[in-house]
Amino acid sequence: MKDLFVEFAYAQLPKWGEELCGDSVSYDKGNDSTILAWSDGLGSGVKANILATLTSTIIVSMLKRESTLEEVIATLAETLPVCKVRKIAYSTFSVVQVLSSGETYVAEFDNPPLFWLRGGRLMHLDRKRREIGERVVLESRMRLQKNDWIVGVTDGVVHAGIGGLWNLGWRWEKIASFLENTVNDQLDALTLANKVIATTKRLYQDRLGDDATCVVAKIRFPRYLIVWSGPPEDPALDEYIVKKVMEFPGKKAVCGGTTGNILARVLGKEIKVDLSSLQKDIPPVGIMEGVDLLTEGILTLAAVLRQLREGVELEEVVYRQDGASRLLSLLLEADEIKFIGGRAINPAHQNPKLSGELSLKARVLEGIVSELQKRGKTVTLEYY
């Protein structure tokens, strides 16, 4: 069985009149598990933000080091004691740890119960009370599978609309119904989180009475992509790299005219040019059976790097037809990306009259790798 992948996203808004949200979300993806934690700080504003951030950060960092829940709670108790006047914790928390096998552990303390959906229907989560120190934590375990959803919200979402559009607020049961009517296999985690928060904002009539956060985890198989750019320094490796690319268990992109010609020659296939994809600064893409994308080299890669540095998101490029946008779509959709760079020197790229961005393709590739890693993707780069 393939390892499962946790597609994670969240959206939040601060209480009306505040600049900082008093909720905090922390996330860590390791080789074998993914840890999510969210916390609601007491009150709102700067103080609540600090308390919530400390809570979620401590939880994730300690669980990442394989600390027990008792150790985590003890540390939180020492760092964030219970308010003596109001007799409530300075911050609530929920934590979800998902192993690559799908085995999942959940611990909840004073947050609204999280939602677990499968096949568009709410699943029952068997919660067990556990006293740790002066705190009662609800623990549960389940085995997640492809297209399951985990959704968490803070009090600001549950109470949306109180005294306004809905006297009793949005309420947990109505949110569950909303989620059942909204989730589908094609929906991504960020879109769902944004839909929940947009609805929350409407129910508050744009004046939020509390900080509101929605955390979403979609369980699916990982998406793999291989990108080959540039011929190898030793032409004897041409067939080896072509075989490596074609046997890769995921989508395939090839960048560079010479690289594409090597691929076509080894495979005995023809490249057709899609002139409809031609843009002012971006050469047209090629079409060849067995490859998801075939583009020009340095100009296209440089455009990809520029847009990554500008913070472009998938929804901005997914419907564009130029080579850079198509490559960006593949990169932003993928979870794990393998780059193969060729060391053969193209004299045109060494011309001192060209811009520094064009001087070395390797610099552009390494820049793309760095930007993708900042976005939490697993990226490797190897040269031949």
TAQUI-V269335 format. One record per residue. N is the residue number from 1. OMEGA is omega as a letter, one per 20 degrees, with the letter a starting at -180 (none if undefined). Layout:
# TAQUI-V269335
n: (N & N)
omega: (OMEGA & OMEGA)
This chain:
# TAQUI-V269335
n: (1 & 2 & 3 & 4 & 5 & 6 & 7 & 8 & 9 & 10 & 11 & 12 & 13 & 14 & 15 & 16 & 17 & 18 & 19 & 20 & 21 & 22 & 23 & 24 & 25 & 26 & 27 & 28 & 29 & 30 & 31 & 32 & 33 & 34 & 35 & 36 & 37 & 38 & 39 & 40 & 41 & 42 & 43 & 44 & 45 & 46 & 47 & 48 & 49 & 50 & 51 & 52 & 53 & 54 & 55 & 56 & 57 & 58 & 59 & 60 & 61 & 62 & 63 & 64 & 65 & 66 & 67 & 68 & 69 & 70 & 71 & 72 & 73 & 74 & 75 & 76 & 77 & 78 & 79 & 80 & 81 & 82 & 83 & 84 & 85 & 86 & 87 & 88 & 89 & 90 & 91 & 92 & 93 & 94 & 95 & 96 & 97 & 98 & 99 & 100 & 101 & 102 & 103 & 104 & 105 & 106 & 107 & 108 & 109 & 110 & 111 & 112 & 113 & 114 & 115 & 116 & 117 & 118 & 119 & 120 & 121 & 122 & 123 & 124 & 125 & 126 & 127 & 128 & 129 & 130 & 131 & 132 & 133 & 134 & 135 & 136 & 137 & 138 & 139 & 140 & 141 & 142 & 143 & 144 & 145 & 146 & 147 & 148 & 149 & 150 & 151 & 152 & 153 & 154 & 155 & 156 & 157 & 158 & 159 & 160 & 161 & 162 & 163 & 164 & 165 & 166 & 167 & 168 & 169 & 170 & 171 & 172 & 173 & 174 & 175 & 176 & 177 & 178 & 179 & 180 & 181 & 182 & 183 & 184 & 185 & 186 & 187 & 188 & 189 & 190 & 191 & 192 & 193 & 194 & 195 & 196 & 197 & 198 & 199 & 200 & 201 & 202 & 203 & 204 & 205 & 206 & 207 & 208 & 209 & 210 & 211 & 212 & 213 & 214 & 215 & 216 & 217 & 218 & 219 & 220 & 221 & 222 & 223 & 224 & 225 & 226 & 227 & 228 & 229 & 230 & 231 & 232 & 233 & 234 & 235 & 236 & 237 & 238 & 239 & 240 & 241 & 242 & 243 & 244 & 245 & 246 & 247 & 248 & 249 & 250 & 251 & 252 & 253 & 254 & 255 & 256 & 257 & 258 & 259 & 260 & 261 & 262 & 263 & 264 & 265 & 266 & 267 & 268 & 269 & 270 & 271 & 272 & 273 & 274 & 275 & 276 & 277 & 278 & 279 & 280 & 281 & 282 & 283 & 284 & 285 & 286 & 287 & 288 & 289 & 290 & 291 & 292 & 293 & 294 & 295 & 296 & 297 & 298 & 299 & 300 & 301 & 302 & 303 & 304 & 305 & 306 & 307 & 308 & 309 & 310 & 311 & 312 & 313 & 314 & 315 & 316 & 317 & 318 & 319 & 320 & 321 & 322 & 323 & 324 & 325 & 326 & 327 & 328 & 329 & 330 & 331 & 332 & 333 & 334 & 335 & 336 & 337 & 338 & 339 & 340 & 341 & 342 & 343 & 344 & 345 & 346 & 347 & 348 & 349 & 350 & 351 & 352 & 353 & 354 & 355 & 356 & 357 & 358 & 359 & 360 & 361 & 362 & 363 & 364 & 365 & 366 & 367 & 368 & 369 & 370 & 371 & 372 & 373 & 374 & 375 & 376 & 377 & 378 & 379 & 380 & 381 & 382 & 383 & 384)
omega: (r & r & r & r & r & r & a & r & r & r & a & r & r & r & a & a & r & r & a & r & a & r & r & r & r & a & r & r & r & a & a & a & r & a & r & r & r & a & r & a & a & a & a & r & a & a & r & r & r & a & a & a & r & a & a & a & r & a & a & a & a & r & r & r & r & r & r & r & r & r & r & a & r & r & r & a & r & a & a & a & r & r & a & a & a & r & r & a & r & r & r & r & r & r & r & r & a & r & a & r & a & r & a & r & a & r & a & r & r & r & r & r & r & a & r & a & r & a & r & a & r & r & r & r & a & a & r & r & r & r & r & a & r & a & r & a & r & a & r & r & r & r & a & r & a & r & r & r & r & a & r & r & r & a & a & r & a & a & a & r & r & r & a & a & r & a & a & a & a & r & a & a & r & r & r & r & r & a & r & a & a & a & r & a & a & a & r & a & a & r & r & r & r & r & a & a & r & r & r & a & r & a & r & a & r & r & a & r & a & r & a & r & r & r & a & r & r & a & r & r & r & r & a & r & r & r & r & a & r & r & r & r & r & a & r & a & a & a & r & a & r & r & r & a & a & r & a & a & a & r & a & r & r & a & r & a & r & r & r & r & r & a & a & a & a & a & a & a & a & r & r & a & r & a & r & a & a & r & a & a & a & r & a & r & r & r & r & a & r & a & a & a & r & a & r & a & a & a & r & a & r & r & r & a & r & a & r & r & r & r & a & r & a & a & r & a & a & a & r & a & a & a & a & a & r & r & r & r & r & a & a & r & a & r & r & a & r & r & r & a & r & a & r & a & r & a & a & a & a & a & a & r & r & a & r & a & a & a & a & r & a & r & r & r & a & r & r & r & a & a & r & r & r & r & r & r & r & a & r & r & r & a & r & none)
